[in-house]
Amino acid sequence: MFDVIVAGGGPTGLMLAAELRLHDVAVLVLEKRDEPTNESRGQGLHARSVEMMDQRGMLDRFLAVSEKFQVGGLFGGIMKPWPERLDTAHPYGVAAPQPVTERLLNERALELGTEIRRGHEVVGLRQDEDGVTVELADGTELRSRYLVGCDGGRSAVRKLIGVDFPGEPATVETLLGDMEVTADPETIAAVVEEVRKTQLRFGVTPGENGVCRIVVPADGVAEDRAAPTLDEFRKQLRAFAGTDFGVHSPRWLSRFGDATRQAERYRVGRVFLAGDAAHIHPPTGGQGLNLGIQDAFNLGWKLAAEVAGWAPEGLLDTYEAERHPAGRRVVENTRAQMTLLGTDAGATALRELFSKLMDFEEVNRYMTAMITAVDVRYELGEGHELLGLRMRDVALKRGRLYELMRGGRGLLLDQTGRLSVEGWADRVDHVVDVSEELDVPAVLLRPDGHVVWVGEDQQELHGRLGEWFGAATAG
């Protein structure tokens, strides 16, 4: 019997598996695909996801094979300079195509001892008070204490637990694919610049080995959602650009619409939903892959605490309470962005207005913080302005904060030297150090880096330790 079965071996499922294995949780990842994806849907990590990789010691791996980027705004196709004073020590994204991200997370999960089985599709499940029985397409049944559906927008797990997926259907559709071209780069750049003056859902981005990523509006919304053909790409490219750039030798072809949906619940008993299984939306702003990874980062330590037996009552319920609003915000901002990407007179006027507003540094910073998720605050009650926010990486006298969070444990950063985590030392690290960037006596951080207490009173600290890390251990 496994502790947790994760259905879906994409970035969300692999990130979750790695987080669980940090705490020795017995994890099995089931992926219906026989091979890793070669589809470059997600194009990189935003600042909050970059922070998470640094917190777990993974950032150097990404930087070794990817480039940093800074694009301010990132909202509705409106590009502005990167804003100043964004609340992060990592003010950049990492341009890692999804296959790269998936490969690095897969390597990490395996290093930590995750069992991954490919070619295994979940087709049924039933749960009771002790666990979940998972049925596979080949008739095999597996047993685990918990199941997490990270199996995409058409999630079998979500359907099997009867969770509704309400939202708005697609009204427009866009073709997306990686393929080779015969046109020279100068011609492509000139044509793209001209077309994007009126159509922001169009683009040709050069990649490796002569392969380009091409985005072009589709001719209507396909009812069957079947993958487009190369001829369909050629037709639409000629319709918008007057040339098909000599496209040939496609690596993969896909289509996406502007549908937005969100699961009504993220948990039913012992079964959870994360990533696209919990929310779908257009890829505007590049938030989808990041949102899923951030779901996993929130859920992993909580599920591990429950498996280990020290989770306080209600801890697992905070996953939905915190991540459902975060998902809803992305669903809503992508709806707004799709309106800005329209070609009618109203959308054009609105985009011009937004562009002028984003020339204000404060507005640009607000938009960038939203898209990159560095401003996510969980509702943890009244208190200090840091409460509920994640703590950015601050420099300490002896290193950096994120270097101390590799193990996925809670952390008390104590600048007074008078506090104690006695009774919780098996779950929470006590670091006595000072930072010129932090003007509070002490902060208590959850394993995901969010602040749950600020102060210097030991009794108050005991209360918060019990609230988030369970009962103290005797002796």
TIMARTI-299305 format. One line per 8 residues: number of its first residue (from 0); their letters; for each residue x, y, z of C-alpha. Coordinates in steps of 0.05 Angstrom, whole numbers. Example, Ala and Ser with C-alpha at 12.3 -4.5 7.8 and 13.67 -1.06 7.14 Angstrom:
BEGIN
0	AS	246,-90,156  273,-21,143 $
END
This chain:
BEGIN
0	MFDVIVAG	0,0,0  26,69,-19  18,131,23  0,174,-38  -15,157,-111  -7,216,-158  -46,209,-223  -8,248,-276 $
8	GGPTGLML	66,255,-288  69,326,-314  103,384,-278  48,388,-224  50,314,-208  125,310,-208  133,371,-164  83,342,-115 $
16	AAELRLHD	119,275,-114  186,309,-100  156,349,-43  125,287,-12  190,247,-18  227,301,22  188,273,81  196,199,63 $
24	VAVLVLEK	124,191,39  116,129,-3  94,158,-71  73,126,-136  64,169,-198  19,139,-252  25,170,-321  -17,146,-380 $
32	RDEPTNES	34,170,-432  89,121,-449  140,175,-460  153,245,-433  120,302,-471  154,338,-528  102,392,-529  129,460,-510 $
40	RGQGLHAR	64,486,-481  91,518,-417  148,565,-436  180,579,-370  179,593,-296  155,659,-267  188,691,-207  149,654,-153 $
48	SVEMMDQR	164,587,-184  237,608,-191  236,621,-116  207,552,-103  262,519,-143  314,558,-103  280,539,-37  290,466,-56 $
56	GMLDRFLA	359,472,-86  335,462,-158  348,531,-187  419,519,-211  394,460,-253  346,505,-289  396,562,-299  446,513,-328 $
64	VSEKFQVG	400,497,-387  355,559,-391  360,634,-397  333,687,-350  283,737,-377  251,801,-353  187,823,-386  147,872,-345 $
72	GLFGGIMK	71,872,-349  61,808,-387  -12,826,-388  -56,820,-450  3,825,-497  24,893,-468  99,891,-456  131,942,-410 $
80	PWPERLDT	200,948,-378  210,904,-317  184,942,-256  229,966,-201  224,943,-129  186,879,-143  183,842,-76  231,785,-94 $
88	AHPYGVAA	305,771,-93  294,735,-159  266,789,-204  264,747,-267  233,687,-301  269,627,-330  255,609,-403  249,534,-396 $
96	PQPVTERL	204,498,-446  157,448,-414  198,386,-436  258,416,-400  218,432,-337  187,362,-338  255,329,-347  287,365,-289 $
104	LNERALEL	229,352,-243  227,279,-264  301,273,-247  290,306,-180  231,260,-163  270,198,-181  331,220,-141  287,227,-80 $
112	GTEIRRGH	260,156,-89  194,166,-126  166,107,-163  141,128,-232  101,81,-277  87,103,-348  34,74,-392  -14,67,-334 $
120	EVVGLRQD	-82,102,-339  -130,111,-281  -201,91,-301  -235,79,-234  -231,91,-160  -267,80,-95  -250,107,-27  -266,88,45 $
128	EDGVTVEL	-245,113,113  -177,80,108  -155,96,37  -168,96,-38  -169,38,-86  -147,58,-156  -166,17,-217  -122,20,-279 $
136	ADGTELRS	-140,9,-352  -108,-60,-352  -152,-82,-294  -99,-75,-240  -120,-47,-173  -74,-7,-128  -85,18,-57  -62,83,-24 $
144	RYLVGCDG	-79,126,34  -90,187,-11  -98,201,-85  -82,267,-121  -109,280,-190  -56,318,-230  -83,289,-295  -99,351,-335 $
152	GRSAVRKL	-160,390,-358  -198,328,-378  -181,296,-311  -208,225,-302  -199,233,-226  -242,295,-224  -297,261,-263  -293,198,-220 $
160	IGVDFPGE	-304,236,-155  -361,275,-186  -333,345,-180  -366,397,-226  -322,438,-271  -363,501,-285  -339,559,-327  -342,592,-395 $
168	PATVETLL	-336,553,-460  -287,573,-515  -307,629,-561  -242,634,-600  -188,584,-614  -114,589,-629  -67,542,-665  0,527,-632 $
176	GDMEVTAD	58,484,-656  132,474,-665  156,466,-737  212,483,-786  207,541,-835  243,559,-899  235,634,-895  295,673,-870 $
184	PETIAAVV	294,703,-800  293,776,-825  232,764,-867  196,728,-810  212,784,-760  187,838,-808  122,802,-823  109,785,-749 $
192	EEVRKTQL	120,858,-729  70,882,-781  16,829,-765  21,841,-689  2,913,-698  -70,888,-704  -68,815,-683  -33,798,-618 $
200	RFGVTPGE	-52,724,-622  0,716,-675  73,700,-668  133,662,-694  188,650,-643  254,620,-666  278,560,-626  333,509,-629 $
208	NGVCRIVV	356,472,-691  315,515,-738  249,498,-704  200,555,-693  142,560,-645  83,587,-685  18,616,-657  -38,637,-704 $
216	PADGVAED	-114,646,-695  -156,587,-717  -215,591,-764  -270,583,-712  -275,534,-654  -266,460,-670  -320,417,-638  -278,354,-633 $
224	RAAPTLDE	-215,390,-607  -174,346,-653  -102,366,-667  -96,413,-727  -61,392,-791  -1,426,-821  -46,448,-879  -91,483,-829 $
232	FRKQLRAF	-30,521,-803  -11,540,-874  -81,565,-889  -85,608,-827  -15,636,-835  -31,658,-906  -96,688,-883  -62,732,-830 $
240	AGTDFGVH	8,741,-856  1,732,-931  54,676,-927  61,609,-894  136,619,-884  148,552,-917  129,513,-854  145,439,-855 $
248	SPRWLSRF	168,380,-811  123,394,-751  146,368,-683  77,375,-652  13,412,-669  -42,433,-621  -99,481,-610  -124,518,-549 $
256	GDATRQAE	-186,559,-536  -204,613,-487  -248,568,-444  -241,581,-369  -264,529,-318  -250,515,-245  -267,455,-203  -319,471,-150 $
264	RYRVGRVF	-279,432,-99  -206,413,-94  -218,357,-45  -268,300,-36  -249,257,23  -181,227,10  -177,251,-62  -148,318,-83 $
272	LAGDAAHI	-143,357,-148  -84,400,-170  -59,435,-233  -102,433,-296  -147,381,-264  -170,437,-218  -169,496,-267  -162,511,-340 $
280	HPPTGGQG	-154,578,-374  -120,609,-435  -44,611,-433  -42,687,-433  12,710,-385  44,640,-383  12,624,-316  -15,553,-324 $
288	LNLGIQDA	46,510,-311  67,556,-255  -1,553,-222  1,477,-221  71,476,-191  49,525,-138  -12,481,-122  36,423,-111 $
296	FNLGWKLA	82,465,-67  23,483,-23  -6,412,-18  58,371,-11  80,388,59  9,386,86  -4,317,58  63,294,84 $
304	AEVAGWAP	45,320,153  -20,280,152  16,217,131  68,227,186  13,236,238  30,306,264  -17,348,221  -63,392,264 $
312	EGLLDTYE	-137,385,253  -161,419,190  -92,427,158  -111,389,95  -173,433,87  -128,495,81  -104,469,13  -171,484,-20 $
320	AERHPAGR	-182,546,23  -117,576,-1  -108,550,-72  -180,556,-97  -177,633,-92  -108,633,-125  -136,592,-182  -197,636,-189 $
328	RVVENTRA	-153,698,-194  -115,668,-253  -179,646,-287  -206,717,-280  -144,753,-303  -137,709,-365  -209,725,-383  -191,799,-378 $
336	QMTLLGTD	-129,788,-420  -167,753,-475  -212,814,-480  -151,858,-489  -126,812,-544  -189,823,-586  -187,860,-652  -252,899,-649 $
344	AGATALRE	-253,974,-636  -272,966,-562  -215,918,-548  -166,963,-584  -188,1024,-544  -184,984,-479  -114,959,-495  -90,1030,-509 $
352	LFSKLMDF	-118,1052,-442  -85,994,-405  -19,1008,-440  -21,1080,-414  -39,1057,-344  18,1008,-343  67,1064,-357  56,1081,-284 $
360	EEVNRYMT	108,1043,-244  59,1023,-189  10,994,-239  65,957,-277  90,928,-211  20,907,-191  8,871,-257  76,837,-256 $
368	AMITAVDV	68,815,-184  0,785,-201  24,747,-263  87,722,-228  48,705,-164  98,738,-117  40,776,-86  -2,716,-66 $
376	RYELGEGH	-26,724,5  -65,671,42  -119,694,89  -91,677,158  -127,728,199  -108,797,223  -38,814,243  28,839,215 $
384	ELLGLRMR	30,860,142  76,800,127  25,750,152  2,703,97  54,727,47  113,684,26  179,710,53  226,731,-2 $
392	DVALKRGR	297,706,0  334,752,48  409,757,60  430,734,129  496,744,165  512,671,149  483,660,80  413,665,50 $
400	LYELMRGG	345,646,77  326,600,19  390,560,29  361,539,96  295,512,67  322,455,25  291,401,70  220,426,65 $
408	RGLLLDQT	212,438,140  183,496,178  232,550,198  236,601,255  282,658,235  299,688,302  337,754,305  330,759,381 $
416	GRLSVEGW	363,694,401  313,687,458  260,643,426  253,567,422  218,513,381  227,460,435  174,407,425  172,420,350 $
424	ADRVDHVV	245,412,332  230,349,292  187,392,245  214,463,251  285,489,244  307,545,291  355,593,258  386,647,300 $
432	DVSEELDV	413,699,252  402,771,231  384,805,166  390,878,149  330,867,102  283,844,157  258,895,209  219,847,254 $
440	PAVLLRPD	244,807,314  226,738,286  184,703,234  156,633,232  152,603,162  114,543,137  152,494,92  125,531,31 $
448	GHVVWVGE	156,596,56  92,632,77  94,673,141  47,648,196  74,688,254  113,752,267  136,776,336  179,760,396 $
456	DQQELHGR	130,731,448  145,658,464  73,642,484  46,671,420  97,630,382  75,566,418  4,579,395  24,587,323 $
464	LGEWFGAA	70,526,325  12,484,349  -35,513,298  9,497,239  55,441,262  11,401,309  21,381,381  88,389,415 $
472	TAG	129,326,425  138,310,498  209,317,522 $
END
